[in-house]
Amino acid sequence: ARDDEGFEARDLDRSLALFRQAAALGDLTGLNNLGAMYANGYGVAEDDLAAMALYAMAARAGETQAAINLAYMLIEGPEAYRDPVEGYAWCLYGADRTEPNNKPGYQADCRYLRGQIDQDSADAAVERVADW
């Protein structure tokens, strides 16, 4: 059976198992991808807090896509978990540290997210990133 996104259930189960295994071994892409499965409810119950925790673990270890994913959740995610300063800081962190060919896309993400927060929050985020 296919879900709304067109994924086969067996594909989701296999992906979930592989991402869990990779995450358990400390693979940063695996952590990020497992976070995405929780964020979107792919093969698991949607769980924003679990997704954010997985993104944060990967981002703190240098996974730039996880930093961007975490940024979006902190700025636009569930109201209870929002922290615009932290979110924008993670976006800046990811954009600064990504591969050169990814920079334009990440910088566009940061410009978009910057538009979602006030100037004081943006200034605080820039200061926070400078301390990392």
Disulfide bonds with the S-S distance in Angstrom:
Cys91-Cys110 2.26
